[in-house]
Amino acid sequence: METLIVTRIVHAEPNVVWPLLADVTLVADWHPSVQTVDLLSPSPTGLGAARRCNFYDGTSVREVVTELSEGKSVTVELSEFSLPMKHFEAQVSLSPAGGGTTQVTFEMRYEVKFGILGKAMNFLMVRGQMSKLLNTVLAGLDHHAATGDRIGQDFAPRKAA
């Protein structure tokens, strides 16, 4: 299992950041690659909350909340994606950082397909691309949490729903 961890200081209090993570339908407000979200569960919050993230490039992923520590962390399991992964999950954790800021840690755990070839692809390409993506996603979260602006494709402003 591979692990990738990215941390960023978000310029908003934890009580502002947490609701953006806890409600699975809000990701399109701050993730610069997510065009729309389909709610797949009765509730948008809590264990078992599920969504389909539809990306601007035409792909999508199904995500289900599998672990939750209220106000502190949420773990989602990803499935139905086009990436070369056998297993893929993400955990986002929050901690107060002082001065009205929050430290947000994004941890991805995944297992690549294709044996040794997959491991080589991970080393040469996948890991770097995912690290860049996670940093971009956290930048979107920071911007939205600090300003309330909805993030569109490549950080273009998104019009109100």
C-alpha positions in Angstrom: 0.0 0.0 0.0 1.3 3.4 -1.0 0.8 6.5 1.2 1.0 10.1 0.1 0.6 12.9 2.7 0.2 16.7 1.9 -0.4 19.3 4.6 -1.4 23.0 4.2 -2.4 25.8 6.4 -5.9 27.0 5.5 -6.8 30.6 6.3 -10.0 29.9 8.2 -10.9 28.5 11.6 -11.6 24.7 11.9 -15.3 25.4 12.5 -15.4 27.0 9.0 -13.4 24.3 7.3 -15.0 21.3 8.9 -18.5 21.7 7.3 -16.9 21.9 3.9 -15.5 18.5 4.4 -18.3 16.9 6.4 -21.0 17.5 3.8 -20.1 15.4 0.7 -22.1 17.6 -1.6 -20.0 20.7 -1.0 -16.8 19.5 -2.7 -17.7 21.1 -6.0 -17.5 24.5 -4.2 -13.8 24.1 -3.5 -12.3 21.3 -5.6 -11.0 22.9 -8.9 -11.5 19.6 -10.9 -15.0 18.7 -9.7 -17.7 20.0 -12.0 -20.8 18.5 -10.2 -21.6 16.2 -7.4 -24.4 13.6 -7.3 -25.6 12.7 -3.8 -25.8 8.8 -3.6 -27.0 8.4 0.0 -30.0 9.6 2.0 -27.9 12.1 3.9 -24.9 14.3 2.8 -23.2 13.8 6.1 -22.1 11.1 8.5 -20.9 7.5 8.1 -22.1 6.0 4.8 -22.6 9.4 3.1 -21.9 8.9 -0.6 -21.3 11.0 -3.6 -20.3 10.8 -7.2 -17.8 13.5 -8.2 -18.1 14.3 -11.9 -14.9 15.9 -13.2 -14.5 18.5 -15.9 -12.6 16.0 -18.0 -15.6 13.7 -18.2 -14.5 11.1 -15.7 -16.0 10.4 -12.3 -15.4 8.7 -9.0 -17.7 7.3 -6.3 -16.8 8.1 -2.7 -18.2 6.8 0.5 -17.5 8.1 4.0 -16.0 5.1 5.9 -14.6 6.7 9.0 -15.5 9.9 10.8 -14.2 11.8 13.8 -16.6 14.8 14.1 -14.8 18.0 13.6 -11.4 16.3 13.2 -11.2 13.9 10.3 -13.1 12.1 7.5 -12.1 9.1 5.5 -13.6 8.2 2.2 -13.2 5.1 0.1 -13.0 5.7 -3.7 -14.4 3.3 -6.3 -15.6 3.3 -9.9 -12.7 5.3 -11.2 -10.5 5.1 -14.2 -7.2 5.2 -12.3 -4.9 2.2 -12.3 -5.6 1.4 -8.6 -6.8 -1.7 -6.8 -7.6 0.2 -3.6 -7.9 3.9 -3.0 -8.9 5.9 0.0 -8.4 9.4 1.3 -8.4 10.9 4.8 -8.6 14.6 5.5 -7.7 15.7 9.0 -8.0 19.1 10.7 -6.2 20.7 13.6 -6.2 24.3 14.9 -3.1 26.1 13.8 -3.7 29.4 15.7 -4.3 32.9 14.4 -7.6 31.9 12.8 -6.0 29.2 10.7 -6.3 25.4 10.4 -3.8 22.8 9.5 -5.3 20.4 7.0 -3.6 17.1 6.2 -4.7 15.1 3.2 -3.5 11.5 3.3 -4.1 9.2 0.3 -3.6 5.4 0.6 -3.6 3.4 -2.5 -2.5 0.2 -4.2 -1.6 0.3 -7.8 -2.5 -2.4 -10.3 -0.1 -4.2 -12.7 2.4 -5.5 -10.2 6.0 -4.3 -10.8 4.9 -2.3 -13.8 2.4 -0.5 -11.6 5.0 0.2 -9.0 7.3 1.7 -11.6 4.4 3.8 -13.0 3.7 5.0 -9.4 7.4 5.9 -8.9 7.8 7.6 -12.3 4.5 9.4 -12.7 1.5 8.7 -10.6 2.9 9.8 -7.2 4.1 13.1 -8.5 0.8 13.8 -10.3 -1.2 12.9 -7.2 1.0 15.1 -5.0 0.4 18.0 -7.4 -3.3 17.3 -7.4 -3.6 17.2 -3.6 -1.7 20.5 -3.3 -4.1 22.1 -5.8 -7.2 20.7 -4.0 -6.0 22.0 -0.7 -5.3 25.4 -2.4 -8.9 25.4 -3.5 -10.1 24.5 0.0 -8.0 27.3 1.4 -9.3 29.9 -1.1 -13.0 28.9 -0.6 -12.8 28.7 3.2 -11.1 32.1 3.4 -13.2 33.9 0.9 -16.4 32.0 0.3 -15.7 32.1 -3.4 -16.8 29.0 -5.3 -13.9 27.5 -7.2 -14.5 26.5 -10.9 -12.3 24.7 -13.4 -8.6 25.7 -13.0 -9.7 28.2 -10.2 -12.0 30.2 -12.5 -14.8 31.8 -10.4 -17.9 29.6 -10.4 -21.3 31.1 -10.6 -23.8 30.5 -7.8 -25.9 27.3 -8.2 
